[in-house]
Each structure stands twice: as structure tokens, then as C-alpha cells.
Amino acid sequence: MTNTNTDNKTEERKNRFTGQSIMLTKQEAAKHDAIFMGELAATLEDKELGYGGSKLWDKVRADINWFRKHNAEAYMVLLD
């Protein structure tokens, strides 16, 4: 039997400040990584446009809100 359960938590991510870790699904891990890649891109763009000028912050906030809605525990460990 093939396991097609997409809820398998196989991806570990750590809080960059506390070191606390949590296991995520592949979808959650991709969303988590997108938050930090977006944060980096928005920060770099802000250097040209001025603080808060990047429209990329909207995507970062949307991804953070996705975590609040879909995995509050991971949000509290990784992003709060």
C-alpha cells in the first residue's frame, strides 16, 4: 500500500532565535522557507525604496497569516 498522506511531518525547521524546532509537512516547510526568502528579498528591495517600500512584504504577511490559520502550533514555535 502506498502512503499518500500529505500530512506526514517529515521536515524539521528551527526558530532562528531560540533554536526550538518543530516538524512540518512538505507544504508547511515550503511556506516557512518562502517567508524567509521573501523577508530577505523585501529587505533588499527596501534598501532601494525606503523602509517598508517593498510590495513583497504583503506576500510575507500573507504567508505568516497562512501559518496562523493552518498550523498555530508551528506559528508559535517558529514565527511568533
VOROVO-214563 format. One record per residue: x, y, z of N, C-alpha, C in turn; residue in three letters; residue number from 1. Coordinates in pm, 1 decimal, padded with zeros to 6 digits, always signed. Example, Ala and Ser with C-alpha at 12.3 -4.5 7.8 and 13.67 -1.06 7.14 Angstrom:
BEGIN
rec n_xx=+01319.0	n_yy=-00569.0	n_zz=+00780.0	ca_xx=+01230.0	ca_yy=-00450.0	ca_zz=+00780.0	c_xx=+01320.0	c_yy=-00330.0	c_zz=+00780.0	res=ALA	n=1
rec n_xx=+01285.0	n_yy=-00225.0	n_zz=+00708.0	ca_xx=+01367.0	ca_yy=-00106.0	ca_zz=+00714.0	c_xx=+01290.0	c_yy=+00003.0	c_zz=+00787.0	res=SER	n=2
! end
This chain:
BEGIN
rec n_xx=+00084.1	n_yy=-00117.6	n_zz=+00000.0	ca_xx=+00000.0	ca_yy=+00000.0	ca_zz=+00000.0	c_xx=+00089.0	c_yy=+00124.5	c_zz=+00000.0	res=MET	n=1
rec n_xx=+00059.8	n_yy=+00219.9	n_zz=-00085.5	ca_xx=+00135.4	ca_yy=+00342.9	ca_zz=-00095.0	c_xx=+00077.0	c_yy=+00446.2	c_zz=+00000.0	res=THR	n=2
rec n_xx=+00163.9	n_yy=+00512.0	n_zz=+00073.2	ca_xx=+00119.3	ca_yy=+00615.9	ca_zz=+00165.8	c_xx=+00107.0	c_yy=+00746.9	c_zz=+00089.0	res=ASN	n=3
rec n_xx=-00015.2	n_yy=+00795.2	n_zz=+00072.9	ca_xx=-00038.6	ca_yy=+00921.5	ca_zz=+00002.7	c_xx=-00080.8	c_yy=+01032.0	c_zz=+00098.3	res=THR	n=4
rec n_xx=-00060.9	n_yy=+01011.1	n_zz=+00226.8	ca_xx=-00099.3	ca_yy=+01109.5	ca_zz=+00327.3	c_xx=-00006.2	c_yy=+01229.8	c_zz=+00318.8	res=ASN	n=5
rec n_xx=-00061.1	n_yy=+01345.1	n_zz=+00285.6	ca_xx=+00019.8	ca_yy=+01466.2	ca_zz=+00273.4	c_xx=+00042.1	c_yy=+01533.5	c_zz=+00407.9	res=THR	n=6
rec n_xx=-00011.3	n_yy=+01475.2	n_zz=+00514.4	ca_xx=+00006.4	ca_yy=+01532.6	ca_zz=+00647.1	c_xx=+00131.1	c_yy=+01479.6	c_zz=+00717.3	res=ASP	n=7
rec n_xx=+00211.7	n_yy=+01399.5	n_zz=+00648.9	ca_xx=+00333.2	ca_yy=+01348.8	ca_zz=+00711.0	c_xx=+00426.9	c_yy=+01463.6	c_zz=+00744.3	res=ASN	n=8
rec n_xx=+00464.0	n_yy=+01469.2	n_zz=+00867.9	ca_xx=+00553.3	ca_yy=+01576.0	ca_zz=+00913.4	c_xx=+00696.3	c_yy=+01523.8	c_zz=+00906.6	res=LYS	n=9
rec n_xx=+00760.6	n_yy=+01549.6	n_zz=+00794.8	ca_xx=+00893.5	ca_yy=+01495.9	ca_zz=+00767.9	c_xx=+01001.4	c_yy=+01602.7	c_zz=+00761.3	res=THR	n=10
rec n_xx=+00963.0	n_yy=+01728.4	n_zz=+00770.5	ca_xx=+01056.6	ca_yy=+01839.8	ca_zz=+00752.1	c_xx=+01075.5	c_yy=+01914.3	c_zz=+00883.7	res=GLU	n=11
rec n_xx=+01198.7	n_yy=+01921.7	n_zz=+00931.1	ca_xx=+01226.3	ca_yy=+01993.4	ca_zz=+01055.6	c_xx=+01266.8	c_yy=+02137.7	c_zz=+01024.6	res=GLU	n=12
rec n_xx=+01211.2	n_yy=+02229.6	n_zz=+01101.3	ca_xx=+01250.9	ca_yy=+02369.8	ca_zz=+01094.5	c_xx=+01274.3	c_yy=+02419.4	c_zz=+01237.2	res=ARG	n=13
rec n_xx=+01369.2	n_yy=+02513.6	n_zz=+01250.1	ca_xx=+01404.2	ca_yy=+02567.1	ca_zz=+01381.8	c_xx=+01381.7	c_yy=+02717.3	c_zz=+01385.6	res=LYS	n=14
rec n_xx=+01345.0	n_yy=+02764.5	n_zz=+01503.4	ca_xx=+01333.8	ca_yy=+02907.4	ca_zz=+01527.4	c_xx=+01474.1	c_yy=+02965.6	c_zz=+01525.8	res=ASN	n=15
rec n_xx=+01495.5	n_yy=+03068.9	n_zz=+01446.7	ca_xx=+01629.7	ca_yy=+03124.3	ca_zz=+01431.0	c_xx=+01681.7	c_yy=+03194.9	c_zz=+01555.8	res=ARG	n=16
rec n_xx=+01595.0	n_yy=+03227.7	n_zz=+01647.5	ca_xx=+01636.7	ca_yy=+03295.6	ca_zz=+01769.7	c_xx=+01649.2	c_yy=+03200.9	c_zz=+01888.8	res=PHE	n=17
rec n_xx=+01552.7	n_yy=+03110.0	n_zz=+01903.6	ca_xx=+01550.8	ca_yy=+03022.4	ca_zz=+02020.6	c_xx=+01610.6	c_yy=+02884.8	c_zz=+01995.4	res=THR	n=18
rec n_xx=+01616.6	n_yy=+02844.0	n_zz=+01869.2	ca_xx=+01664.9	ca_yy=+02711.0	ca_zz=+01836.4	c_xx=+01560.7	c_yy=+02602.3	c_zz=+01853.4	res=GLY	n=19
rec n_xx=+01442.5	n_yy=+02638.8	n_zz=+01904.1	ca_xx=+01335.3	ca_yy=+02541.4	ca_zz=+01922.2	c_xx=+01293.2	c_yy=+02489.6	c_zz=+01785.7	res=GLN	n=20
rec n_xx=+01270.2	n_yy=+02358.4	n_zz=+01775.3	ca_xx=+01235.4	ca_yy=+02300.2	ca_zz=+01645.9	c_xx=+01097.5	c_yy=+02237.7	c_zz=+01647.3	res=SER	n=21
rec n_xx=+01046.1	n_yy=+02217.4	n_zz=+01526.9	ca_xx=+00916.0	ca_yy=+02153.7	ca_zz=+01509.0	c_xx=+00916.5	c_yy=+02084.5	c_zz=+01373.5	res=ILE	n=22
rec n_xx=+00843.2	n_yy=+01977.1	n_zz=+01363.7	ca_xx=+00832.2	ca_yy=+01903.6	ca_zz=+01238.3	c_xx=+00713.7	c_yy=+01958.0	c_zz=+01159.0	res=MET	n=23
rec n_xx=+00735.4	n_yy=+01972.9	n_zz=+01026.7	ca_xx=+00634.2	ca_yy=+02027.3	ca_zz=+00937.2	c_xx=+00610.2	c_yy=+01933.3	c_zz=+00820.5	res=LEU	n=24
rec n_xx=+00495.7	n_yy=+01950.5	n_zz=+00756.8	ca_xx=+00472.1	ca_yy=+01880.9	ca_zz=+00630.3	c_xx=+00556.1	c_yy=+01948.5	c_zz=+00522.1	res=THR	n=25
rec n_xx=+00567.2	n_yy=+01885.4	n_zz=+00407.6	ca_xx=+00641.2	ca_yy=+01947.0	ca_zz=+00296.8	c_xx=+00580.1	c_yy=+02081.2	c_zz=+00257.7	res=LYS	n=26
rec n_xx=+00446.8	n_yy=+02089.3	n_zz=+00255.7	ca_xx=+00379.4	ca_yy=+02214.9	ca_zz=+00221.2	c_xx=+00410.6	c_yy=+02322.9	c_zz=+00324.1	res=GLN	n=27
rec n_xx=+00404.4	n_yy=+02288.3	n_zz=+00451.6	ca_xx=+00434.5	ca_yy=+02385.3	ca_zz=+00556.9	c_xx=+00579.9	c_yy=+02430.2	c_zz=+00550.7	res=GLU	n=28
rec n_xx=+00670.5	n_yy=+02336.0	n_zz=+00525.0	ca_xx=+00812.2	ca_yy=+02370.1	ca_zz=+00516.0	c_xx=+00838.0	c_yy=+02465.1	c_zz=+00399.5	res=ALA	n=29
rec n_xx=+00772.6	n_yy=+02440.8	n_zz=+00286.8	ca_xx=+00788.1	ca_yy=+02529.7	ca_zz=+00171.0	c_xx=+00735.0	c_yy=+02669.1	c_zz=+00203.4	res=ALA	n=30
rec n_xx=+00623.7	n_yy=+02676.3	n_zz=+00272.7	ca_xx=+00566.8	ca_yy=+02805.4	ca_zz=+00312.0	c_xx=+00660.7	c_yy=+02876.7	c_zz=+00409.9	res=LYS	n=31
rec n_xx=+00715.1	n_yy=+02803.0	n_zz=+00506.0	ca_xx=+00810.0	ca_yy=+02859.3	ca_zz=+00601.9	c_xx=+00931.9	c_yy=+02916.2	c_zz=+00529.2	res=HIS	n=32
rec n_xx=+00987.6	n_yy=+02838.5	n_zz=+00437.7	ca_xx=+01105.1	ca_yy=+02884.0	ca_zz=+00363.3	c_xx=+01072.3	c_yy=+03006.6	c_zz=+00279.1	res=ASP	n=33
rec n_xx=+00952.9	n_yy=+03009.4	n_zz=+00221.9	ca_xx=+00910.6	ca_yy=+03124.6	ca_zz=+00140.4	c_xx=+00902.5	c_yy=+03251.8	c_zz=+00225.0	res=ALA	n=34
rec n_xx=+00862.6	n_yy=+03238.2	n_zz=+00350.8	ca_xx=+00856.0	ca_yy=+03354.5	ca_zz=+00440.0	c_xx=+00994.2	c_yy=+03418.3	c_zz=+00453.2	res=ILE	n=35
rec n_xx=+01095.4	n_yy=+03335.2	n_zz=+00474.8	ca_xx=+01228.4	ca_yy=+03390.1	ca_zz=+00497.8	c_xx=+01296.5	c_yy=+03435.4	c_zz=+00369.1	res=PHE	n=36
rec n_xx=+01268.5	n_yy=+03369.4	n_zz=+00259.7	ca_xx=+01320.7	ca_yy=+03416.4	ca_zz=+00131.1	c_xx=+01253.3	c_yy=+03548.4	c_zz=+00093.7	res=MET	n=37
rec n_xx=+01124.0	n_yy=+03557.6	n_zz=+00119.0	ca_xx=+01051.0	ca_yy=+03681.7	ca_zz=+00093.1	c_xx=+01098.2	c_yy=+03794.7	c_zz=+00181.5	res=GLY	n=38
rec n_xx=+01125.7	n_yy=+03763.5	n_zz=+00307.5	ca_xx=+01176.4	ca_yy=+03864.3	ca_zz=+00400.4	c_xx=+01310.9	c_yy=+03919.4	c_zz=+00351.4	res=GLU	n=39
rec n_xx=+01397.7	n_yy=+03831.3	n_zz=+00305.1	ca_xx=+01526.9	ca_yy=+03873.9	ca_zz=+00253.6	c_xx=+01509.8	c_yy=+03962.4	c_zz=+00130.1	res=LEU	n=40
rec n_xx=+01427.3	n_yy=+03917.4	n_zz=+00035.8	ca_xx=+01404.8	ca_yy=+03994.5	ca_zz=-00087.3	c_xx=+01342.1	c_yy=+04130.3	c_zz=-00056.9	res=ALA	n=41
rec n_xx=+01245.3	n_yy=+04133.3	n_zz=+00034.1	ca_xx=+01179.2	ca_yy=+04259.3	ca_zz=+00069.6	c_xx=+01276.0	c_yy=+04354.0	c_zz=+00139.0	res=ALA	n=42
rec n_xx=+01361.7	n_yy=+04300.7	n_zz=+00224.5	ca_xx=+01460.0	ca_yy=+04382.6	ca_zz=+00294.0	c_xx=+01557.9	c_yy=+04444.3	c_zz=+00194.2	res=THR	n=43
rec n_xx=+01602.6	n_yy=+04365.8	n_zz=+00098.2	ca_xx=+01693.3	ca_yy=+04417.7	ca_zz=-00003.9	c_xx=+01624.7	c_yy=+04524.8	c_zz=-00088.8	res=LEU	n=44
rec n_xx=+01499.0	n_yy=+04501.1	n_zz=-00123.2	ca_xx=+01425.6	ca_yy=+04599.2	ca_zz=-00201.9	c_xx=+01402.4	c_yy=+04727.5	c_zz=-00121.6	res=GLU	n=45
rec n_xx=+01379.3	n_yy=+04712.3	n_zz=+00008.0	ca_xx=+01360.7	ca_yy=+04828.7	ca_zz=+00095.1	c_xx=+01484.0	c_yy=+04919.4	c_zz=+00096.9	res=ASP	n=46
rec n_xx=+01601.2	n_yy=+04860.8	n_zz=+00076.5	ca_xx=+01723.2	ca_yy=+04941.7	ca_zz=+00074.5	c_xx=+01720.7	c_yy=+05040.6	c_zz=-00041.6	res=LYS	n=47
rec n_xx=+01652.0	n_yy=+05003.3	n_zz=-00149.1	ca_xx=+01639.9	ca_yy=+05092.3	ca_zz=-00264.8	c_xx=+01519.2	c_yy=+05185.7	c_zz=-00253.0	res=GLU	n=48
rec n_xx=+01408.7	n_yy=+05132.6	n_zz=-00200.4	ca_xx=+01283.0	ca_yy=+05207.6	ca_zz=-00198.8	c_xx=+01257.8	c_yy=+05284.7	c_zz=-00069.7	res=LEU	n=49
rec n_xx=+01327.9	n_yy=+05248.6	n_zz=+00035.7	ca_xx=+01299.3	ca_yy=+05305.1	ca_zz=+00166.4	c_xx=+01224.9	c_yy=+05203.6	c_zz=+00251.4	res=GLY	n=50
rec n_xx=+01238.0	n_yy=+05218.2	n_zz=+00382.2	ca_xx=+01179.6	ca_yy=+05122.9	ca_zz=+00476.6	c_xx=+01030.7	c_yy=+05101.0	c_zz=+00449.8	res=TYR	n=51
rec n_xx=+00991.5	n_yy=+04973.4	n_zz=+00432.3	ca_xx=+00851.7	ca_yy=+04937.9	ca_zz=+00410.6	c_xx=+00802.5	c_yy=+04962.6	c_zz=+00269.8	res=GLY	n=52
rec n_xx=+00891.7	n_yy=+04999.7	n_zz=+00179.1	ca_xx=+00851.2	ca_yy=+05032.1	ca_zz=+00042.7	c_xx=+00824.8	c_yy=+04911.8	c_zz=-00045.1	res=GLY	n=53
rec n_xx=+00880.7	n_yy=+04797.8	n_zz=-00008.6	ca_xx=+00866.4	ca_yy=+04678.3	ca_zz=-00091.9	c_xx=+00725.4	c_yy=+04621.5	c_zz=-00083.2	res=SER	n=54
rec n_xx=+00669.2	n_yy=+04589.2	n_zz=-00197.6	ca_xx=+00538.8	ca_yy=+04521.7	ca_zz=-00202.3	c_xx=+00550.8	c_yy=+04375.1	c_zz=-00161.8	res=LYS	n=55
rec n_xx=+00673.5	n_yy=+04324.5	n_zz=-00153.8	ca_xx=+00694.8	ca_yy=+04184.5	ca_zz=-00115.5	c_xx=+00653.4	c_yy=+04156.7	c_zz=+00028.8	res=LEU	n=56
rec n_xx=+00648.3	n_yy=+04261.6	n_zz=+00111.1	ca_xx=+00604.5	ca_yy=+04242.7	ca_zz=+00249.9	c_xx=+00461.9	c_yy=+04189.7	c_zz=+00256.5	res=TRP	n=57
rec n_xx=+00378.3	n_yy=+04225.1	n_zz=+00159.3	ca_xx=+00240.1	ca_yy=+04175.2	ca_zz=+00157.5	c_xx=+00238.1	c_yy=+04023.1	c_zz=+00146.7	res=ASP	n=58
rec n_xx=+00326.0	n_yy=+03966.4	n_zz=+00064.3	ca_xx=+00334.4	ca_yy=+03820.6	ca_zz=+00048.5	c_xx=+00388.1	c_yy=+03756.9	c_zz=+00176.0	res=LYS	n=59
rec n_xx=+00487.8	n_yy=+03819.0	n_zz=+00237.1	ca_xx=+00542.8	ca_yy=+03766.3	ca_zz=+00362.7	c_xx=+00432.8	c_yy=+03762.0	c_zz=+00468.9	res=VAL	n=60
rec n_xx=+00358.1	n_yy=+03871.4	n_zz=+00482.2	ca_xx=+00249.0	ca_yy=+03874.6	ca_zz=+00580.8	c_xx=+00141.1	c_yy=+03771.1	c_zz=+00549.2	res=ARG	n=61
rec n_xx=+00109.8	n_yy=+03752.5	n_zz=+00422.1	ca_xx=+00009.3	ca_yy=+03652.9	ca_zz=+00382.3	c_xx=+00055.1	c_yy=+03512.5	c_zz=+00420.1	res=ALA	n=62
rec n_xx=+00182.7	n_yy=+03482.7	n_zz=+00399.2	ca_xx=+00234.8	ca_yy=+03350.8	ca_zz=+00435.2	c_xx=+00236.0	c_yy=+03330.9	c_zz=+00586.6	res=ASP	n=63
rec n_xx=+00268.4	n_yy=+03434.9	n_zz=+00661.1	ca_xx=+00264.1	ca_yy=+03425.5	ca_zz=+00807.3	c_xx=+00120.4	c_yy=+03401.8	c_zz=+00853.5	res=ILE	n=64
rec n_xx=+00026.4	n_yy=+03472.6	n_zz=+00795.1	ca_xx=-00114.6	ca_yy=+03452.2	ca_zz=+00829.6	c_xx=-00161.0	c_yy=+03312.1	c_zz=+00794.3	res=ASN	n=65
rec n_xx=-00108.4	n_yy=+03256.0	n_zz=+00685.9	ca_xx=-00141.4	ca_yy=+03118.2	ca_zz=+00648.5	c_xx=-00102.0	c_yy=+03024.6	c_zz=+00762.9	res=TRP	n=66
rec n_xx=+00017.5	n_yy=+03045.3	n_zz=+00820.1	ca_xx=+00061.7	ca_yy=+02962.0	ca_zz=+00932.1	c_xx=-00029.8	c_yy=+02978.6	c_zz=+01052.0	res=PHE	n=67
rec n_xx=-00069.8	n_yy=+03100.6	n_zz=+01081.5	ca_xx=-00160.4	ca_yy=+03122.7	ca_zz=+01195.6	c_xx=-00287.9	c_yy=+03040.9	c_zz=+01179.3	res=ARG	n=68
rec n_xx=-00338.0	n_yy=+03035.3	n_zz=+01058.4	ca_xx=-00464.6	ca_yy=+02966.8	ca_zz=+01030.7	c_xx=-00448.4	c_yy=+02814.9	c_zz=+01023.4	res=LYS	n=69
rec n_xx=-00342.8	n_yy=+02766.3	n_zz=+00959.5	ca_xx=-00330.6	ca_yy=+02624.5	ca_zz=+00929.8	c_xx=-00246.5	c_yy=+02543.8	c_zz=+01027.7	res=HIS	n=70
rec n_xx=-00155.9	n_yy=+02608.8	n_zz=+01100.2	ca_xx=-00075.2	ca_yy=+02536.8	ca_zz=+01198.3	c_xx=-00030.4	c_yy=+02636.1	c_zz=+01305.9	res=ASN	n=71
rec n_xx=-00121.3	n_yy=+02663.9	n_zz=+01395.7	ca_xx=-00094.7	ca_yy=+02763.5	ca_zz=+01500.5	c_xx=+00022.5	c_yy=+02723.1	c_zz=+01588.8	res=ALA	n=72
rec n_xx=+00037.9	n_yy=+02594.2	n_zz=+01613.8	ca_xx=+00148.6	ca_yy=+02548.3	ca_zz=+01697.2	c_xx=+00282.6	c_yy=+02583.0	c_zz=+01631.4	res=GLU	n=73
rec n_xx=+00295.0	n_yy=+02552.4	n_zz=+01503.5	ca_xx=+00419.2	ca_yy=+02584.0	ca_zz=+01431.7	c_xx=+00440.5	c_yy=+02734.5	c_zz=+01426.6	res=ALA	n=74
rec n_xx=+00335.3	n_yy=+02810.8	n_zz=+01407.3	ca_xx=+00346.4	ca_yy=+02956.3	ca_zz=+01407.5	c_xx=+00406.4	c_yy=+03003.6	c_zz=+01540.3	res=TYR	n=75
rec n_xx=+00353.8	n_yy=+02951.8	n_zz=+01650.8	ca_xx=+00400.7	ca_yy=+02994.7	ca_zz=+01782.7	c_xx=+00547.8	c_yy=+02956.1	c_zz=+01804.6	res=MET	n=76
rec n_xx=+00588.4	n_yy=+02840.6	n_zz=+01755.6	ca_xx=+00725.8	ca_yy=+02795.4	ca_zz=+01774.1	c_xx=+00823.3	c_yy=+02869.8	c_zz=+01682.0	res=VAL	n=77
rec n_xx=+00784.5	n_yy=+02887.3	n_zz=+01558.2	ca_xx=+00877.9	ca_yy=+02937.3	ca_zz=+01457.0	c_xx=+00869.8	c_yy=+03086.4	c_zz=+01427.1	res=LEU	n=78
rec n_xx=+00752.4	n_yy=+03143.6	n_zz=+01437.2	ca_xx=+00732.6	ca_yy=+03276.4	ca_zz=+01381.4	c_xx=+00686.2	c_yy=+03383.3	c_zz=+01479.9	res=LEU	n=79
rec n_xx=+00639.1	n_yy=+03342.4	n_zz=+01596.0	ca_xx=+00585.5	ca_yy=+03438.8	ca_zz=+01691.4	c_xx=+00694.7	c_yy=+03505.9	c_zz=+01770.2	res=ASP	n=80
! end
